[in-house]
Structure formats: structure tokens, C-alpha cells
């Protein structure tokens, strides 16, 4: 039995699935949005202001 997910057995894990490694850089403190813009876009940090593109990962 899989201790992480009791409903899944180890034999269900395909060898094509590998463990991933993530890279998360440290956020550098810099200029901030003013309060009104921050409330409009959902963050006061300009580097975190990313457009939501739905299902696509790129703009057409």
C-alpha cells in the first residue's frame, strides 16, 4: 500500500513519471505599486503582476 496515498498502490506508478525539482528564486524587494493599483491587480509587487492567460501559456 502507498503510505502517501492509501487508495493507490505502488504498482500503479508508471516508470515514465519522475520526481520533479522546483526552482523558486528569492524575491528581491524593490519599488511597489501604490495602494489603488495594488488593489486593482491583486498585488503590490510589480514583478508578481502576471496576466492570467487561461488555458494557454502564451499570447497569440
C-alpha distance matrix in Angstrom:
0.0 3.8 6.2 8.9 8.2 6.1 7.8 6.9 5.1 6.6 9.2 10.6 11.9 15.5 17.4 20.1 18.4 19.3 19.1 22.3 24.9 27.1 30.7 32.3 35.9 37.7 39.9 43.5 45.7 48.6 50.8 49.5 50.2 52.6 51.2 52.3 50.7 47.5 47.2 47.9 45.2 42.6 42.9 45.7 44.5 46.0 43.4 40.7 42.8 41.0 41.9 39.2 39.4 37.0 34.9 37.1 36.7 40.4 43.7 45.7
3.8 0.0 3.9 5.5 5.5 5.2 7.4 5.9 5.2 5.7 9.3 9.8 10.1 13.8 15.6 17.9 15.6 16.3 15.7 18.7 21.3 23.3 26.9 28.4 32.1 33.9 36.1 39.8 42.0 44.8 47.0 45.8 46.6 49.0 47.7 48.8 47.2 44.0 43.8 44.5 41.8 39.2 39.4 42.1 40.8 42.3 39.7 37.0 39.1 37.4 38.4 35.9 36.1 33.9 32.0 34.0 33.4 37.1 40.5 42.6
6.2 3.9 0.0 3.8 5.6 5.6 9.1 8.9 9.0 9.4 13.1 13.5 13.4 17.0 18.5 20.6 17.9 18.0 16.6 19.2 21.2 23.0 26.4 27.5 31.1 32.5 34.7 38.3 40.4 43.4 45.6 44.3 45.3 47.6 46.2 47.5 46.1 42.7 42.6 43.5 40.9 38.1 38.1 40.7 39.5 41.3 38.8 36.1 38.4 37.1 38.3 36.0 36.6 34.6 32.9 35.0 34.3 38.0 41.3 43.7
8.9 5.5 3.8 0.0 3.8 6.2 9.1 8.6 9.9 10.2 13.8 13.3 12.6 16.1 17.6 19.1 16.0 16.0 14.3 16.5 18.5 19.9 23.3 24.2 27.9 29.4 31.3 35.0 37.1 40.0 42.1 40.8 41.6 44.0 42.6 43.9 42.3 39.1 38.9 39.8 37.2 34.4 34.4 37.1 35.9 37.6 35.2 32.4 34.7 33.3 34.5 32.2 32.9 30.9 29.4 31.5 30.7 34.4 37.7 40.2
8.2 5.5 5.6 3.8 0.0 3.8 5.5 5.6 8.1 9.6 12.6 11.5 11.6 15.2 17.5 18.8 15.9 16.8 15.8 17.9 20.3 21.6 25.1 26.1 29.8 31.4 33.1 36.9 38.8 41.5 43.4 41.9 42.4 44.7 43.2 44.1 42.6 39.5 39.0 39.7 37.2 34.5 35.0 37.9 36.9 38.5 36.1 33.1 35.1 33.5 34.3 31.6 32.1 29.8 28.1 30.5 30.1 33.9 37.1 39.4
6.1 5.2 5.6 6.2 3.8 0.0 3.8 5.5 7.3 9.8 12.6 12.1 13.2 16.9 19.4 21.2 18.6 19.7 19.0 21.4 23.9 25.3 28.8 29.8 33.5 35.0 36.8 40.5 42.4 45.1 47.0 45.4 45.9 48.0 46.4 47.3 45.9 42.8 42.1 42.9 40.5 37.7 38.3 41.3 40.4 42.1 39.8 36.8 38.7 37.1 37.8 35.0 35.5 32.9 31.3 33.8 33.6 37.4 40.5 42.7
7.8 7.4 9.1 9.1 5.5 3.8 0.0 3.8 6.7 10.0 11.9 10.5 12.4 15.9 18.9 20.4 18.2 20.0 19.8 22.1 25.0 26.3 30.0 31.0 34.7 36.5 38.0 41.8 43.7 46.2 47.9 46.2 46.4 48.5 46.8 47.5 46.0 43.0 42.3 42.7 40.4 37.8 38.7 41.9 41.1 42.5 40.3 37.2 38.7 36.9 37.2 34.2 34.3 31.6 29.7 32.3 32.5 36.3 39.3 41.2
6.9 5.9 8.9 8.6 5.6 5.5 3.8 0.0 3.8 6.7 8.4 6.9 8.7 12.1 15.1 16.8 14.8 16.7 16.9 19.5 22.6 24.3 28.1 29.5 33.3 35.4 37.1 40.8 43.0 45.5 47.3 45.8 46.2 48.5 47.1 47.8 46.1 43.1 42.7 42.9 40.3 38.0 38.7 41.8 40.7 41.8 39.4 36.5 38.1 36.1 36.4 33.5 33.4 30.8 28.6 31.0 31.0 34.7 37.9 39.7
5.1 5.2 9.0 9.9 8.1 7.3 6.7 3.8 0.0 3.8 5.4 5.7 7.7 11.2 13.8 16.1 14.7 16.4 17.0 20.1 23.3 25.5 29.2 31.0 34.8 36.9 39.0 42.7 45.0 47.6 49.6 48.3 48.9 51.4 50.1 50.9 49.0 46.1 45.8 46.1 43.3 41.0 41.5 44.5 43.2 44.3 41.7 38.9 40.7 38.6 39.1 36.4 36.1 33.7 31.3 33.3 33.1 36.8 40.1 41.9
6.6 5.7 9.4 10.2 9.6 9.8 10.0 6.7 3.8 0.0 3.8 5.4 5.7 9.0 10.8 13.6 12.4 13.7 14.4 17.8 20.9 23.5 27.2 29.4 33.0 35.4 37.6 41.2 43.8 46.4 48.6 47.7 48.4 51.1 50.1 51.0 49.0 46.0 46.1 46.3 43.4 41.1 41.4 44.2 42.5 43.6 40.7 38.2 40.2 38.1 38.8 36.3 36.0 33.8 31.3 33.0 32.4 36.0 39.5 41.3
9.2 9.3 13.1 13.8 12.6 12.6 11.9 8.4 5.4 3.8 0.0 3.8 5.5 7.6 9.8 12.8 12.5 14.5 16.1 19.5 22.8 25.6 29.3 31.6 35.3 37.9 40.1 43.7 46.3 48.8 50.9 50.0 50.6 53.4 52.5 53.1 51.0 48.2 48.2 48.2 45.2 43.2 43.6 46.5 44.8 45.6 42.7 40.2 42.0 39.6 40.1 37.5 36.8 34.5 31.7 33.3 33.0 36.4 39.9 41.4
10.6 9.8 13.5 13.3 11.5 12.1 10.5 6.9 5.7 5.4 3.8 0.0 3.8 6.2 9.5 11.4 10.8 13.5 15.2 18.1 21.7 24.1 27.8 30.0 33.7 36.3 38.3 41.9 44.5 46.8 48.7 47.6 48.0 50.7 49.8 50.3 48.1 45.4 45.3 45.2 42.2 40.4 40.9 44.0 42.4 43.0 40.2 37.7 39.3 36.7 37.0 34.2 33.4 31.0 28.2 29.9 29.9 33.3 36.7 38.1
11.9 10.1 13.4 12.6 11.6 13.2 12.4 8.7 7.7 5.7 5.5 3.8 0.0 3.8 6.5 8.4 7.3 9.7 11.5 14.6 18.1 20.7 24.4 26.8 30.4 33.2 35.3 38.8 41.5 43.9 45.9 45.0 45.6 48.5 47.7 48.4 46.1 43.4 43.5 43.4 40.3 38.5 38.8 41.7 39.8 40.4 37.5 35.1 36.9 34.4 34.9 32.4 31.6 29.6 26.8 28.2 27.7 31.1 34.6 36.2
15.5 13.8 17.0 16.1 15.2 16.9 15.9 12.1 11.2 9.0 7.6 6.2 3.8 0.0 3.8 5.3 5.8 8.8 11.7 14.5 18.2 20.9 24.5 27.2 30.7 33.7 35.8 39.2 42.1 44.2 46.3 45.6 46.1 49.1 48.6 49.1 46.6 44.1 44.4 44.0 40.8 39.3 39.5 42.4 40.4 40.6 37.5 35.4 37.0 34.3 34.7 32.2 31.1 29.2 26.1 27.1 26.6 29.8 33.3 34.6
17.4 15.6 18.5 17.6 17.5 19.4 18.9 15.1 13.8 10.8 9.8 9.5 6.5 3.8 0.0 3.8 5.4 7.1 10.4 13.4 16.8 19.9 23.3 26.3 29.6 32.7 35.1 38.4 41.5 43.6 45.9 45.5 46.3 49.5 49.2 49.9 47.2 44.7 45.4 45.0 41.6 40.2 40.1 42.7 40.4 40.6 37.3 35.5 37.3 34.6 35.3 33.2 32.1 30.6 27.5 28.0 27.1 30.1 33.7 35.1
20.1 17.9 20.6 19.1 18.8 21.2 20.4 16.8 16.1 13.6 12.8 11.4 8.4 5.3 3.8 0.0 3.8 6.3 10.0 12.0 15.5 18.3 21.5 24.6 27.8 31.1 33.2 36.5 39.6 41.5 43.6 43.2 43.8 47.1 47.0 47.4 44.6 42.3 43.1 42.5 39.0 37.8 37.8 40.5 38.1 38.0 34.7 33.0 34.6 31.7 32.2 30.2 28.8 27.5 24.3 24.6 23.6 26.5 30.1 31.4
18.4 15.6 17.9 16.0 15.9 18.6 18.2 14.8 14.7 12.4 12.5 10.8 7.3 5.8 5.4 3.8 0.0 3.8 6.9 9.0 12.7 15.3 18.8 21.6 25.0 28.2 30.3 33.6 36.6 38.7 40.8 40.3 41.0 44.1 43.9 44.5 41.8 39.3 40.0 39.6 36.2 34.8 34.7 37.4 35.1 35.3 32.1 30.2 32.0 29.3 30.0 27.9 26.9 25.5 22.7 23.2 22.1 25.3 28.9 30.6
19.3 16.3 18.0 16.0 16.8 19.7 20.0 16.7 16.4 13.7 14.5 13.5 9.7 8.8 7.1 6.3 3.8 0.0 3.8 6.3 9.7 12.8 16.2 19.2 22.5 25.6 28.0 31.3 34.4 36.6 39.0 38.7 39.7 43.0 42.9 43.8 41.1 38.5 39.5 39.3 35.8 34.3 33.8 36.2 33.7 34.0 30.6 29.0 31.1 28.7 29.8 28.2 27.5 26.5 24.0 24.3 22.6 25.6 29.4 31.3
19.1 15.7 16.6 14.3 15.8 19.0 19.8 16.9 17.0 14.4 16.1 15.2 11.5 11.7 10.4 10.0 6.9 3.8 0.0 3.8 6.8 10.0 13.5 16.4 19.7 22.6 25.2 28.5 31.6 34.0 36.5 36.2 37.4 40.6 40.5 41.6 39.1 36.3 37.3 37.5 34.0 32.2 31.5 33.8 31.3 31.9 28.5 26.8 29.3 27.2 28.7 27.3 27.1 26.3 24.2 24.6 22.6 25.7 29.5 31.8
22.3 18.7 19.2 16.5 17.9 21.4 22.1 19.5 20.1 17.8 19.5 18.1 14.6 14.5 13.4 12.0 9.0 6.3 3.8 0.0 3.8 6.5 10.0 13.0 16.3 19.4 21.8 25.1 28.2 30.5 32.9 32.7 33.9 37.2 37.2 38.4 35.7 33.0 34.2 34.3 30.7 29.1 28.3 30.4 27.8 28.3 24.8 23.3 25.7 23.7 25.4 24.2 24.1 23.7 21.8 21.9 19.6 22.6 26.3 28.9
24.9 21.3 21.2 18.5 20.3 23.9 25.0 22.6 23.3 20.9 22.8 21.7 18.1 18.2 16.8 15.5 12.7 9.7 6.8 3.8 0.0 3.8 6.8 10.0 13.1 16.1 18.8 22.0 25.2 27.6 30.3 30.4 31.9 35.2 35.5 36.9 34.2 31.5 33.0 33.3 29.7 28.0 26.7 28.5 25.7 26.2 22.7 21.5 24.3 22.7 24.8 24.2 24.5 24.6 23.1 22.9 20.2 22.9 26.5 29.3
27.1 23.3 23.0 19.9 21.6 25.3 26.3 24.3 25.5 23.5 25.6 24.1 20.7 20.9 19.9 18.3 15.3 12.8 10.0 6.5 3.8 0.0 3.8 6.4 9.8 12.9 15.3 18.6 21.7 24.0 26.6 26.6 28.1 31.4 31.7 33.2 30.5 27.7 29.4 29.7 26.1 24.4 23.0 24.7 21.9 22.5 19.0 17.8 20.7 19.2 21.6 21.2 21.9 22.3 21.4 21.1 18.2 20.8 24.3 27.4
30.7 26.9 26.4 23.3 25.1 28.8 30.0 28.1 29.2 27.2 29.3 27.8 24.4 24.5 23.3 21.5 18.8 16.2 13.5 10.0 6.8 3.8 0.0 3.8 6.4 9.7 12.3 15.3 18.6 20.9 23.7 24.1 25.9 29.3 29.9 31.5 28.8 26.2 28.2 28.6 25.0 23.5 21.6 22.8 19.7 20.2 16.5 15.9 19.1 18.0 20.9 21.1 22.0 23.0 22.5 21.9 18.6 20.7 23.9 27.1
32.3 28.4 27.5 24.2 26.1 29.8 31.0 29.5 31.0 29.4 31.6 30.0 26.8 27.2 26.3 24.6 21.6 19.2 16.4 13.0 10.0 6.4 3.8 0.0 3.8 6.6 8.9 12.2 15.3 17.7 20.4 20.6 22.5 25.8 26.4 28.2 25.6 22.8 24.9 25.6 22.1 20.4 18.3 19.3 16.3 17.2 13.7 13.0 16.4 15.9 19.1 19.6 21.2 22.3 22.4 22.0 18.8 20.8 23.7 27.2
35.9 32.1 31.1 27.9 29.8 33.5 34.7 33.3 34.8 33.0 35.3 33.7 30.4 30.7 29.6 27.8 25.0 22.5 19.7 16.3 13.1 9.8 6.4 3.8 0.0 3.8 6.3 9.0 12.4 14.8 17.8 18.6 20.9 24.3 25.3 27.3 24.7 22.1 24.6 25.4 21.9 20.6 17.9 18.2 14.9 15.6 12.1 12.4 16.0 16.1 19.6 20.8 22.5 24.2 24.6 23.7 20.4 21.7 24.3 27.8
37.7 33.9 32.5 29.4 31.4 35.0 36.5 35.4 36.9 35.4 37.9 36.3 33.2 33.7 32.7 31.1 28.2 25.6 22.6 19.4 16.1 12.9 9.7 6.6 3.8 0.0 3.8 6.3 9.5 12.4 15.7 16.5 19.2 22.4 23.4 25.8 23.5 20.7 23.4 24.7 21.5 19.9 16.8 16.6 13.4 14.8 11.9 12.3 16.1 17.0 20.8 22.2 24.4 26.1 27.0 26.3 23.1 24.4 26.6 30.3
39.9 36.1 34.7 31.3 33.1 36.8 38.0 37.1 39.0 37.6 40.1 38.3 35.3 35.8 35.1 33.2 30.3 28.0 25.2 21.8 18.8 15.3 12.3 8.9 6.3 3.8 0.0 3.8 6.4 9.1 12.1 12.7 15.4 18.6 19.7 22.1 19.9 17.2 20.0 21.3 18.3 16.9 13.5 13.0 9.7 11.3 8.7 9.4 13.1 14.7 18.4 20.3 22.7 24.8 26.1 25.5 22.4 23.4 25.2 28.9
43.5 39.8 38.3 35.0 36.9 40.5 41.8 40.8 42.7 41.2 43.7 41.9 38.8 39.2 38.4 36.5 33.6 31.3 28.5 25.1 22.0 18.6 15.3 12.2 9.0 6.3 3.8 0.0 3.8 6.2 9.8 11.4 14.6 17.7 19.4 22.0 19.8 17.5 20.8 22.1 19.3 18.3 14.7 13.2 9.9 11.1 9.2 11.1 14.3 16.3 20.1 22.4 24.9 27.2 28.8 27.8 24.7 25.2 26.7 30.3
45.7 42.0 40.4 37.1 38.8 42.4 43.7 43.0 45.0 43.8 46.3 44.5 41.5 42.1 41.5 39.6 36.6 34.4 31.6 28.2 25.2 21.7 18.6 15.3 12.4 9.5 6.4 3.8 0.0 3.8 7.2 8.6 12.1 14.8 16.5 19.4 17.7 15.4 18.8 20.4 18.2 17.2 13.4 11.1 8.5 10.4 9.8 11.6 14.3 17.0 20.7 23.1 26.0 28.3 30.3 29.5 26.7 27.1 28.1 31.8
48.6 44.8 43.4 40.0 41.5 45.1 46.2 45.5 47.6 46.4 48.8 46.8 43.9 44.2 43.6 41.5 38.7 36.6 34.0 30.5 27.6 24.0 20.9 17.7 14.8 12.4 9.1 6.2 3.8 0.0 3.8 6.5 10.0 12.8 15.2 17.8 15.8 14.3 18.0 19.2 17.2 17.0 13.3 10.4 8.0 8.7 9.1 11.6 13.5 16.4 19.8 22.8 25.5 28.2 30.4 29.4 26.6 26.5 27.1 30.6
50.8 47.0 45.6 42.1 43.4 47.0 47.9 47.3 49.6 48.6 50.9 48.7 45.9 46.3 45.9 43.6 40.8 39.0 36.5 32.9 30.3 26.6 23.7 20.4 17.8 15.7 12.1 9.8 7.2 3.8 0.0 3.8 7.0 9.5 12.4 14.8 12.9 12.0 15.8 16.9 15.3 15.6 12.2 8.9 7.4 7.7 9.5 11.9 12.7 16.1 19.0 22.2 25.0 27.9 30.4 29.4 26.9 26.5 26.6 30.0
49.5 45.8 44.3 40.8 41.9 45.4 46.2 45.8 48.3 47.7 50.0 47.6 45.0 45.6 45.5 43.2 40.3 38.7 36.2 32.7 30.4 26.6 24.1 20.6 18.6 16.5 12.7 11.4 8.6 6.5 3.8 0.0 3.8 6.4 8.9 11.3 9.7 8.4 12.1 13.5 12.2 12.3 9.0 5.4 5.3 6.5 9.3 10.6 11.0 14.7 17.4 20.3 23.4 26.0 28.8 28.2 26.1 25.9 25.9 29.3
50.2 46.6 45.3 41.6 42.4 45.9 46.4 46.2 48.9 48.4 50.6 48.0 45.6 46.1 46.3 43.8 41.0 39.7 37.4 33.9 31.9 28.1 25.9 22.5 20.9 19.2 15.4 14.6 12.1 10.0 7.0 3.8 0.0 3.8 6.4 8.0 6.0 5.6 9.2 10.2 9.5 10.3 7.9 4.8 6.3 6.5 10.2 10.8 9.9 13.7 15.7 18.6 21.8 24.3 27.4 26.9 25.2 24.9 24.5 27.7
52.6 49.0 47.6 44.0 44.7 48.0 48.5 48.5 51.4 51.1 53.4 50.7 48.5 49.1 49.5 47.1 44.1 43.0 40.6 37.2 35.2 31.4 29.3 25.8 24.3 22.4 18.6 17.7 14.8 12.8 9.5 6.4 3.8 0.0 3.8 5.7 5.6 6.1 8.7 10.2 10.8 11.6 9.9 7.0 9.6 10.2 13.9 14.2 13.1 16.8 18.4 21.0 24.3 26.7 29.9 29.7 28.3 28.0 27.3 30.4
51.2 47.7 46.2 42.6 43.2 46.4 46.8 47.1 50.1 50.1 52.5 49.8 47.7 48.6 49.2 47.0 43.9 42.9 40.5 37.2 35.5 31.7 29.9 26.4 25.3 23.4 19.7 19.4 16.5 15.2 12.4 8.9 6.4 3.8 0.0 3.8 5.6 5.0 6.1 8.7 10.1 10.1 9.1 7.1 10.7 12.1 15.5 14.9 13.8 17.4 18.7 20.8 24.3 26.2 29.6 29.8 28.7 28.8 28.2 31.4
52.3 48.8 47.5 43.9 44.1 47.3 47.5 47.8 50.9 51.0 53.1 50.3 48.4 49.1 49.9 47.4 44.5 43.8 41.6 38.4 36.9 33.2 31.5 28.2 27.3 25.8 22.1 22.0 19.4 17.8 14.8 11.3 8.0 5.7 3.8 0.0 3.8 5.4 5.3 6.3 8.9 9.9 10.2 9.2 12.6 13.1 16.7 15.9 13.9 17.1 17.7 19.6 23.0 24.8 28.4 28.7 27.9 27.8 26.8 29.7
50.7 47.2 46.1 42.3 42.6 45.9 46.0 46.1 49.0 49.0 51.0 48.1 46.1 46.6 47.2 44.6 41.8 41.1 39.1 35.7 34.2 30.5 28.8 25.6 24.7 23.5 19.9 19.8 17.7 15.8 12.9 9.7 6.0 5.6 5.6 3.8 0.0 3.8 5.4 5.0 6.2 8.2 8.3 7.5 10.2 9.9 13.5 12.9 10.5 13.6 14.3 16.6 19.8 22.0 25.5 25.5 24.6 24.3 23.3 26.2
47.5 44.0 42.7 39.1 39.5 42.8 43.0 43.1 46.1 46.0 48.2 45.4 43.4 44.1 44.7 42.3 39.3 38.5 36.3 33.0 31.5 27.7 26.2 22.8 22.1 20.7 17.2 17.5 15.4 14.3 12.0 8.4 5.6 6.1 5.0 5.4 3.8 0.0 3.8 5.4 5.4 5.6 4.9 4.5 7.7 8.7 11.9 10.7 9.1 12.5 13.8 15.8 19.4 21.3 24.6 24.9 23.7 23.9 23.5 26.8
47.2 43.8 42.6 38.9 39.0 42.1 42.3 42.7 45.8 46.1 48.2 45.3 43.5 44.4 45.4 43.1 40.0 39.5 37.3 34.2 33.0 29.4 28.2 24.9 24.6 23.4 20.0 20.8 18.8 18.0 15.8 12.1 9.2 8.7 6.1 5.3 5.4 3.8 0.0 3.8 5.7 5.2 6.7 7.7 11.0 12.2 15.1 13.2 11.4 14.2 14.8 16.0 19.6 21.0 24.5 25.2 24.6 25.1 24.5 27.6
47.9 44.5 43.5 39.8 39.7 42.9 42.7 42.9 46.1 46.3 48.2 45.2 43.4 44.0 45.0 42.5 39.6 39.3 37.5 34.3 33.3 29.7 28.6 25.6 25.4 24.7 21.3 22.1 20.4 19.2 16.9 13.5 10.2 10.2 8.7 6.3 5.0 5.4 3.8 0.0 3.8 5.8 8.1 9.6 12.1 12.1 15.0 13.2 10.5 12.7 12.5 13.8 17.1 18.7 22.3 22.9 22.5 22.6 21.7 24.5
45.2 41.8 40.9 37.2 37.2 40.5 40.4 40.3 43.3 43.4 45.2 42.2 40.3 40.8 41.6 39.0 36.2 35.8 34.0 30.7 29.7 26.1 25.0 22.1 21.9 21.5 18.3 19.3 18.2 17.2 15.3 12.2 9.5 10.8 10.1 8.9 6.2 5.4 5.7 3.8 0.0 3.8 5.8 8.0 9.7 9.3 11.7 9.7 6.8 9.0 9.2 10.8 14.3 16.1 19.6 19.9 19.2 19.5 18.9 22.0
42.6 39.2 38.1 34.4 34.5 37.7 37.8 38.0 41.0 41.1 43.2 40.4 38.5 39.3 40.2 37.8 34.8 34.3 32.2 29.1 28.0 24.4 23.5 20.4 20.6 19.9 16.9 18.3 17.2 17.0 15.6 12.3 10.3 11.6 10.1 9.9 8.2 5.6 5.2 5.8 3.8 0.0 3.8 7.1 9.1 10.2 12.0 9.2 7.7 10.0 10.9 11.8 15.5 16.8 20.0 20.8 20.0 20.9 20.9 24.3
42.9 39.4 38.1 34.4 35.0 38.3 38.7 38.7 41.5 41.4 43.6 40.9 38.8 39.5 40.1 37.8 34.7 33.8 31.5 28.3 26.7 23.0 21.6 18.3 17.9 16.8 13.5 14.7 13.4 13.3 12.2 9.0 7.9 9.9 9.1 10.2 8.3 4.9 6.7 8.1 5.8 3.8 0.0 3.8 5.4 7.4 9.2 6.9 6.6 9.8 11.9 13.5 17.2 18.8 21.8 22.2 20.7 21.5 21.8 25.3
45.7 42.1 40.7 37.1 37.9 41.3 41.9 41.8 44.5 44.2 46.5 44.0 41.7 42.4 42.7 40.5 37.4 36.2 33.8 30.4 28.5 24.7 22.8 19.3 18.2 16.6 13.0 13.2 11.1 10.4 8.9 5.4 4.8 7.0 7.1 9.2 7.5 4.5 7.7 9.6 8.0 7.1 3.8 0.0 3.8 6.4 9.0 8.2 8.3 12.0 14.4 16.6 20.1 22.1 25.1 25.1 23.4 23.8 24.0 27.5
44.5 40.8 39.5 35.9 36.9 40.4 41.1 40.7 43.2 42.5 44.8 42.4 39.8 40.4 40.4 38.1 35.1 33.7 31.3 27.8 25.7 21.9 19.7 16.3 14.9 13.4 9.7 9.9 8.5 8.0 7.4 5.3 6.3 9.6 10.7 12.6 10.2 7.7 11.0 12.1 9.7 9.1 5.4 3.8 0.0 3.8 5.5 5.5 6.8 10.3 13.4 15.9 19.1 21.5 24.1 23.7 21.5 21.8 22.3 25.9
46.0 42.3 41.3 37.6 38.5 42.1 42.5 41.8 44.3 43.6 45.6 43.0 40.4 40.6 40.6 38.0 35.3 34.0 31.9 28.3 26.2 22.5 20.2 17.2 15.6 14.8 11.3 11.1 10.4 8.7 7.7 6.5 6.5 10.2 12.1 13.1 9.9 8.7 12.2 12.1 9.3 10.2 7.4 6.4 3.8 0.0 3.8 5.4 5.2 8.5 11.4 14.5 17.4 20.2 22.8 21.9 19.7 19.4 19.6 23.1
43.4 39.7 38.8 35.2 36.1 39.8 40.3 39.4 41.7 40.7 42.7 40.2 37.5 37.5 37.3 34.7 32.1 30.6 28.5 24.8 22.7 19.0 16.5 13.7 12.1 11.9 8.7 9.2 9.8 9.1 9.5 9.3 10.2 13.9 15.5 16.7 13.5 11.9 15.1 15.0 11.7 12.0 9.2 9.0 5.5 3.8 0.0 3.8 5.6 7.6 11.2 14.0 16.5 19.3 21.4 20.3 17.6 17.6 18.4 22.1
40.7 37.0 36.1 32.4 33.1 36.8 37.2 36.5 38.9 38.2 40.2 37.7 35.1 35.4 35.5 33.0 30.2 29.0 26.8 23.3 21.5 17.8 15.9 13.0 12.4 12.3 9.4 11.1 11.6 11.6 11.9 10.6 10.8 14.2 14.9 15.9 12.9 10.7 13.2 13.2 9.7 9.2 6.9 8.2 5.5 5.4 3.8 0.0 3.8 5.8 9.4 11.6 14.5 16.8 19.0 18.6 16.2 16.9 17.9 21.6
42.8 39.1 38.4 34.7 35.1 38.7 38.7 38.1 40.7 40.2 42.0 39.3 36.9 37.0 37.3 34.6 32.0 31.1 29.3 25.7 24.3 20.7 19.1 16.4 16.0 16.1 13.1 14.3 14.3 13.5 12.7 11.0 9.9 13.1 13.8 13.9 10.5 9.1 11.4 10.5 6.8 7.7 6.6 8.3 6.8 5.2 5.6 3.8 0.0 3.8 6.7 9.4 12.5 15.1 17.8 17.3 15.4 15.6 15.8 19.4
41.0 37.4 37.1 33.3 33.5 37.1 36.9 36.1 38.6 38.1 39.6 36.7 34.4 34.3 34.6 31.7 29.3 28.7 27.2 23.7 22.7 19.2 18.0 15.9 16.1 17.0 14.7 16.3 17.0 16.4 16.1 14.7 13.7 16.8 17.4 17.1 13.6 12.5 14.2 12.7 9.0 10.0 9.8 12.0 10.3 8.5 7.6 5.8 3.8 0.0 3.8 6.5 9.1 11.9 14.3 13.5 11.6 11.9 12.4 16.1
41.9 38.4 38.3 34.5 34.3 37.8 37.2 36.4 39.1 38.8 40.1 37.0 34.9 34.7 35.3 32.2 30.0 29.8 28.7 25.4 24.8 21.6 20.9 19.1 19.6 20.8 18.4 20.1 20.7 19.8 19.0 17.4 15.7 18.4 18.7 17.7 14.3 13.8 14.8 12.5 9.2 10.9 11.9 14.4 13.4 11.4 11.2 9.4 6.7 3.8 0.0 3.8 6.1 9.2 12.1 11.4 10.4 10.3 10.1 13.5
39.2 35.9 36.0 32.2 31.6 35.0 34.2 33.5 36.4 36.3 37.5 34.2 32.4 32.2 33.2 30.2 27.9 28.2 27.3 24.2 24.2 21.2 21.1 19.6 20.8 22.2 20.3 22.4 23.1 22.8 22.2 20.3 18.6 21.0 20.8 19.6 16.6 15.8 16.0 13.8 10.8 11.8 13.5 16.6 15.9 14.5 14.0 11.6 9.4 6.5 3.8 0.0 3.8 5.8 9.0 9.2 9.1 10.0 10.3 13.5
39.4 36.1 36.6 32.9 32.1 35.5 34.3 33.4 36.1 36.0 36.8 33.4 31.6 31.1 32.1 28.8 26.9 27.5 27.1 24.1 24.5 21.9 22.0 21.2 22.5 24.4 22.7 24.9 26.0 25.5 25.0 23.4 21.8 24.3 24.3 23.0 19.8 19.4 19.6 17.1 14.3 15.5 17.2 20.1 19.1 17.4 16.5 14.5 12.5 9.1 6.1 3.8 0.0 3.8 6.4 5.8 6.5 7.2 7.4 10.2
37.0 33.9 34.6 30.9 29.8 32.9 31.6 30.8 33.7 33.8 34.5 31.0 29.6 29.2 30.6 27.5 25.5 26.5 26.3 23.7 24.6 22.3 23.0 22.3 24.2 26.1 24.8 27.2 28.3 28.2 27.9 26.0 24.3 26.7 26.2 24.8 22.0 21.3 21.0 18.7 16.1 16.8 18.8 22.1 21.5 20.2 19.3 16.8 15.1 11.9 9.2 5.8 3.8 0.0 3.8 5.6 7.7 9.5 10.2 12.3
34.9 32.0 32.9 29.4 28.1 31.3 29.7 28.6 31.3 31.3 31.7 28.2 26.8 26.1 27.5 24.3 22.7 24.0 24.2 21.8 23.1 21.4 22.5 22.4 24.6 27.0 26.1 28.8 30.3 30.4 30.4 28.8 27.4 29.9 29.6 28.4 25.5 24.6 24.5 22.3 19.6 20.0 21.8 25.1 24.1 22.8 21.4 19.0 17.8 14.3 12.1 9.0 6.4 3.8 0.0 3.8 6.6 9.1 10.6 12.3
37.1 34.0 35.0 31.5 30.5 33.8 32.3 31.0 33.3 33.0 33.3 29.9 28.2 27.1 28.0 24.6 23.2 24.3 24.6 21.9 22.9 21.1 21.9 22.0 23.7 26.3 25.5 27.8 29.5 29.4 29.4 28.2 26.9 29.7 29.8 28.7 25.5 24.9 25.2 22.9 19.9 20.8 22.2 25.1 23.7 21.9 20.3 18.6 17.3 13.5 11.4 9.2 5.8 5.6 3.8 0.0 3.8 5.5 7.3 9.0
36.7 33.4 34.3 30.7 30.1 33.6 32.5 31.0 33.1 32.4 33.0 29.9 27.7 26.6 27.1 23.6 22.1 22.6 22.6 19.6 20.2 18.2 18.6 18.8 20.4 23.1 22.4 24.7 26.7 26.6 26.9 26.1 25.2 28.3 28.7 27.9 24.6 23.7 24.6 22.5 19.2 20.0 20.7 23.4 21.5 19.7 17.6 16.2 15.4 11.6 10.4 9.1 6.5 7.7 6.6 3.8 0.0 3.8 7.1 9.7
40.4 37.1 38.0 34.4 33.9 37.4 36.3 34.7 36.8 36.0 36.4 33.3 31.1 29.8 30.1 26.5 25.3 25.6 25.7 22.6 22.9 20.8 20.7 20.8 21.7 24.4 23.4 25.2 27.1 26.5 26.5 25.9 24.9 28.0 28.8 27.8 24.3 23.9 25.1 22.6 19.5 20.9 21.5 23.8 21.8 19.4 17.6 16.9 15.6 11.9 10.3 10.0 7.2 9.5 9.1 5.5 3.8 0.0 3.8 6.6
43.7 40.5 41.3 37.7 37.1 40.5 39.3 37.9 40.1 39.5 39.9 36.7 34.6 33.3 33.7 30.1 28.9 29.4 29.5 26.3 26.5 24.3 23.9 23.7 24.3 26.6 25.2 26.7 28.1 27.1 26.6 25.9 24.5 27.3 28.2 26.8 23.3 23.5 24.5 21.7 18.9 20.9 21.8 24.0 22.3 19.6 18.4 17.9 15.8 12.4 10.1 10.3 7.4 10.2 10.6 7.3 7.1 3.8 0.0 3.8
45.7 42.6 43.7 40.2 39.4 42.7 41.2 39.7 41.9 41.3 41.4 38.1 36.2 34.6 35.1 31.4 30.6 31.3 31.8 28.9 29.3 27.4 27.1 27.2 27.8 30.3 28.9 30.3 31.8 30.6 30.0 29.3 27.7 30.4 31.4 29.7 26.2 26.8 27.6 24.5 22.0 24.3 25.3 27.5 25.9 23.1 22.1 21.6 19.4 16.1 13.5 13.5 10.2 12.3 12.3 9.0 9.7 6.6 3.8 0.0
